[in-house]
Amino acid sequence: MRVDTRAHQATRTTVTPQLAQQIRLLGLTSEDLEVEVGQWLASNVMLEVDADDADDGEVADDTGNEDAAGDLALDSNWDDSFTPMSGGAERFDSALPVAAPEPDGVVERLMRDLPVECSSARELHAAFAVLGAIDERGWLEGDLNELACSQGLPTGALIAALALIRKLAPAGFGARDLDECLRLQLDAMPDSAMVRNARALIAVGLERLAGRELLAVQRKLRLDDAAFSEALNCLRRLDPHPGRSAATGAPVLPDVVVARVDGRWTVTLSEFATPRLRINPGYASVVESGAPGSAGLRDQLQEARWLLRGLEQRADTLLKVAHAIFRRQFAFLAGGDEVLAPMMLREIAGEVGVHESTVSRVTRGKYVATPRGIYELKHFFGAGFGADCGASNTAARALVRRFIAGERPDAPLDDAAVAERLAERGIRIARRTVAKYRESLGIPPARMRAAAQPLALSA
């Protein structure tokens, strides 16, 4: 039987250097992109900062005004009140605080991200099984084969789940021991002699370094003083316990801005998401004239054009994804987290016309400034509770928080009572699910909240 390979060839994507670069740029945060751009400017004379493109004029900035959403009805239509904007960017003079209504530790972020990233209930089961086996340091306890037997899952499913968790979490999270934890962090760093030497130090044995056998290790690896010191300092900068990373409540730079301009909503990129670069016209004219010695400059000119095209593609994809998100989550601007609808990566991918992995890269570590505060774009994704319920798990958590915040001090609500109130709103979830949400919010159970109340003194 003759197999027609043309169909397979038609669907196969060739990953060119330019495409690989565009994919990598999509995953960079604004801080990482700033570092990357600095390296480009230092290594490619064809690139320069486009200072003429800066806009020093006043811009509308309703992002810090709660009243900007106050006159917006929950059933408003996005298309009726949205004005598309191309070019330009909202400007911020300083970083703004992140709106962080929930704890934002590593485990809490994974609990929100995994339901979105997993494509089936079985994958999610495996992912939470592995996450439950990771201790407070961020290390995986026990053997995956034993865990698979106890969970009734194939070992391969847990291996895939561990790989997904490591992809979403800080480098080193999910390691089996200290050596692997440090190696995973080194693997996430750009390759260099320093990184390779640091790996060699781990291979020789961390216990020898801890035992102050520094001179013996240096001689074994045949490193000079400078290289050995640099590798040691590299190891010292790594985090041996990535599970204890501090919550990311520090100020961040928004990549996208959703704001009211002339009475209508706009979605624009901030200046932090769109570095202003251009081709140096003087050097470009030298290449175009074919002057002697311009061959090297020609290569740099081609590279500069690829880099600028990559930035343009990154900005275009980020803006399209952000617009698609708020088309579906427009009610958030009026009602906040409590009205967030279920939304999965594949829905936005289908609307924008990209792969789910592209949406995942674009939304991870990217922030949007709204009248309600600054949120990570991942915040707006969440699984639902069935076809009859229009609320997401993020909305359910927000309601759990509000119900408990409004309880009577002398009669705190237990998890079953909270579940009943959710059911009145059409969100039917089990008591144990309410308990899981409450714990992720850092709220103690009802009996502990009652015990914390001061005793009333009779007159």
N, C-alpha and C positions, 0 to 999 in steps of 0.2 A: 504494500500500500504506500503510495507516494504522499508525503506530508507537505502541504503547502506552507512554507515558512514565511510567506510575505505578510500574513496577518500578524504573526508574532513580531516581525521586524517593524511593522507599522506602529505597534503599541509600545515598543521598547524605547525608552528615553536614553539618549546618549548624554552622559554627564560631562559636558565640556568644562574647561577651567573657568570660563565666564559664568556658567550656570552654577557650578560649585561655589563660586564666590558670592553670587546672588543669594543662594540658599543660606550661606553662613552669615551674610549681612542681615538677613531677616531675623535671625536669632539673637543679634547683639542688642543689649540694652543701650540706652542713651549714653550712659557712662562709658560702656565698652566701646561704643562707636566713637566717642570723643577721643579715646586713646588711640583707636585704629586710625582715625583721620590724622592725628598728630604724627603717627608713624609714616603715613603716606606723604605728608608734607615734608618730612625730614628726608625721605628717600627718593622722591620723584620731583625733579625741578620743574616739570610741566604743570604741577598743581600749585595753586595759590588760593588764599582766602579771597572771596569775592566781596570786598568791603562795600562796593558800590550798591550791592543788592540789599543792604540793611535798611530797614524802615524805622526811622526815628519818630514817626508820627504817633499820635494817640490811637489806641485801639480800644474797642469795647471789651470790657472784662466784667462779666456778670458772674464769674465762676465762684466768687466768694459770697454772693448775695442769695440768701434763702428765698427772698421774695420773688426772685426771677422765675421760680417754678410755682409760686403760690397761686397764680391765676390760671394754672394749667389743669384742666379736668382730666381725671383718670382715663376717660374714654376718648380723649383727643386722638386725632389721627396724625401720624408722623408726616405723611406726604402733604397734608394741608398746612403744616406750620414749619416745614423744613425748607431752607434755602441752600442749595448746593454752592460751595465755594471752591474754586480752583486757584491754586497759587496762594501766596501770602501765608502768614502764620501768626497766631496769637503770640504775643511776647510777654515773658515773665522776667522780672528783674532778679528774682531769687527763687530758690526752691520752696515748695509749699508742702505742708504736712499731709501725710496720707490719711485718708479716712479709713480707720481700722476698727470697725465695730466688733470684730471677733479677734481672739488670740491669733497671732500669726507666726507661731513657731513652725518648725519643720513638719512635725506630725500633723498639725492642724491644716497646713497648706496641702499636704498630701491627701488628707481626708476630703478636702474640697475638690482637688484636681483629679483624683483617681476615678470617681464616677463619670467624669467627663471624658477622660482619656480611654477608659476601657470600653470595648465595643460589645460586650456581652456580660450577662450576669455571672457566668462562669469565670471570666477574666477578672471581674471585680471581686468575686469570692477569693480567688487566688491572691490577688493584690492585697486585700485586707488581711488574709492569713499571714502573708509574709510581713506586712507592716506590724502586725501584732507580735511577731517574733523578734522585732528589732528593739533593743533596750534603749534606755535613756541616753546612752552615749552615742547612739546611732549605729551600733554594731549588731549584726545578725547573730542571734543566739541559736544554738542547736543545729541540727542537720536537716537539710531540705528533704531528704528521703523520709526521715521520721515524721517531719511536718506533713508531707504529702499523705502518708498513711493515716495520720490522725484526722486529716481534713477530707479524706476520700477523693483526693485529686491526683492526677499524674504529676510526677516530679518535673516534667518538662513545662507544665503550666506554671509551677512555682518559679522555675528558672526564668521564664519569660516575664513573670510578674516582678521578680527582683531586678531584672534589667530595666523595666519601666520605672520602678521606684528610683533606681540610681539615676535614670535620665532626668527625672523631675526634681530630685532632691539635690542639695549641695554635694559637691564632689567628695567622695569618701563615705557618704551615708550608705548604710547597707553592707559595709565591709564585714568580713568574718573575723578579722583580727587587726592589730595595729599595723602590721606590715602592709596588708592589703589596703587599709584605710589611707595610708600615706601614698602608696603606689597609685591608687585611683586619683588622688589629688594631683600627683605629678603628671599622670596621663592627660588630665584636663588642661595642662599648661602647654604653651607653645614649645616645640622641641628646641633644645639648645644644649650646649655642652654642660651647663650648670645642671639642667634637669637630668641629663644622662648620668652625670657624676652622683647626683643625689640618689638616683635609683641604684647605683652601684654601692653606695653606702648602706642602703637597706639590705641589699643582697649579702653583703659581708656580715651583717648582723647588728641590729640596733642595741642588743645587749652589750656588745663590745664598745659601742660608743658611750652607752650609759656607764660602763665600767672604766671610762677614761683611758681606753686603749687607743687614743687618737693617733699617736705616732705610728703604732703598728698598722692601723688601718690605712693611714696615708701611704705608708711604704708598700703595703700590699696592692693598693690601687695605682701606685706610681703617679701620684698627683703632686704638683708643686704646691707651695704654701697658699698662693692666691686661689687656685682652683679648689683646693680642699676647703679653705675657709668659706668660699662662696657656696659650695655644695652643703656644708654644714648649716650655714645661715638659711639656705633654702628650706632644709628640713625643719628648722626651728620655726619658720613662718607657717608651717602647715598646722591644721587643726586636728588633734588626735581624737576629739570627741565632736564630730559635726552635728550630732543630734542635739547638742546643748547650745546651738547657735542662738544668739539673741533674736528676739522678734524684730522684724523689719519695720519699726515705727519711725525711723529716721526720715527727715525730709527727702523727697525725691523730685526729679524733674519730669513734669508731664510730657508725654509724647503727643497726645491728642487733646484737643479742647472742644468741649460741647458748651456753647454759650448762646445767649440771646443777643442778636444784632438787629437793630431796627425792628424789634418786635417779633423776629422769626429766629428759629433755632438754626445754628450752623455747626458743622463738624469740620474742624481744621487741624492741621498739624502744627505743633509748637515749633519754635526755632530749634529746640533741642533734638527734634527728630529729623531736621532738614539742615545739615551742615552746608554752609554757603561756600562752595568751591567752584573754581573755573579753571580752564586751561590758560596758562600764561601766554598772552598773545605774542610777546617778544620771541620766546623760544619756539613757539609754533610757527612763526614766520620763517625762522631759520631752517626748520625742517622742510617747510613747503618750498623754500628757495633751492633746496638740494645742495646747500653749502658743504664744502669738504668737512668731514668729521661729524656730520649730523646723523650718521647711522644709529649711534647709541641713543640719541635724542628721539629718533623715530620710534624705537622700541618703547621708550618712556611715554611718548605721546599716545601710542596705542594702549598702553597699560592705563594711562590716565583716563582715556575715553571709556575703557571698560569699568573703571572705578566709578566714574560719574554716572554711567548707565546703571550700575548696581545700586547706587544711592537713589537714583530716580525710581527704579523698580521697587526698592524697599519702601520708599515714601508712598508710592502709588498703591501698593498692596496694603500697607498699614491703614491708609485713609479709606480704602474700599471696605476693609474688614470692620473698621470702627463704625462706618456708616451702616453696614449691614447689622451690626450688633444693636445699634440704637433704633433702627427701624423695627426690630423685634422687641426691644426693651424700652420703648419710648415711655411707657407708664412709670418707669423708675424715676424719671425727672420730676413727677408729681407726687408719687407715693413711696419712693425709696425701696429698700430691700423687700418689704412686705408684699410688693406686687410684682416681683421679678417672676417671669414666666419660665418654664422649662426651656432650655436651649442647649443643643449639643454642637460639637465642633463640625460634624458632618453637615448640619443645616447651613451654617455660615459658609462652609467650603462650597456647597452646592450653589449658593446664591452668588458668591464671588467668582466661582469658576476655577478654584484651586484645590489642591489636595488637603485632606484633614491635617496632615503633618505641617503644612504651611501655615494654617490657621493657628496651630499649636505654637509654632515658633514666633509668629507675629504677636500673639497675645501674652506670652510668658515674659514677665519682667518689663512690660510696657504699661504705662499709666495714662489715664484719662482724667482731665480736670473737668468737673461738672459743678453746677450750683450747690450740690450736696457734698462736695469734697472731692478728693482725688482717690481714685480706685485703680487697682490693677485690672486690665481688660479681662483677665481670667475670672474676675469676680462675677461677671454677668452670665457665666455658664453654670448650668446645674441640671441635674436629672429631675424628672417629674415623678408623679405618683399614679400614673395611669391616664387613660384617655379622658376620663371624666373629671380630672382635676387640672386646672390651669396654673397651679402654683408649683414653683420649683423647691428643691430642698433648701436653697438659700432663703427663700421666702418663709419656709417653715421655721428655720432657725431664728429668723428675725421676729416672727410672731411669738416663739417660745420666749425670747428675751423680753418682749413687750408684756406678755401675760404675767411673767414672774415679776417684772419691775412694777407692775400695777397691782400686785396682790396685797391683801390686808396683812399688816405685820403680825397680827395675832392669829392669822389663819392662812399660812403659806400654802400654795398649791402644790400638790404632789404630782408626779408624772402622769398618773391616770387622769387627773383633773385637767391638766394641760392638754392631753390627747383628746379629751371630750370637747374642749373649746376649739381645738383645731378642726375636729370633725364637724362642728357647727359651721365652719367656713368651707367645708367641702374637702378638707385635707385629712384623709383617713389613714393614720399611721399607728403603729403599735406603741404601747407604753415604753418598751425597751428602746425604740427609736427616739422617742422624746428624751429618754435618759441619755442616749448617746449625744444628741444635739446639746442638751444642757451641760454635759461634761465638757464638750468642745468649746462651749462659751465660758468655761471656768466658773459655773454656778453650782454651788453645793446642793445636795438634796434637801427636800422640804424639812426633814427633821433637824438638820443642822442649821438651816435658816431660822427655824423656830427657836432653837436653843440659843442662837446668837442674839435674840431680841431681849432687851432689858426687862426685868420683872417690874410690873406695875405696883406701886406702893399705895396701900389704902390710906385714906385720910385719918 
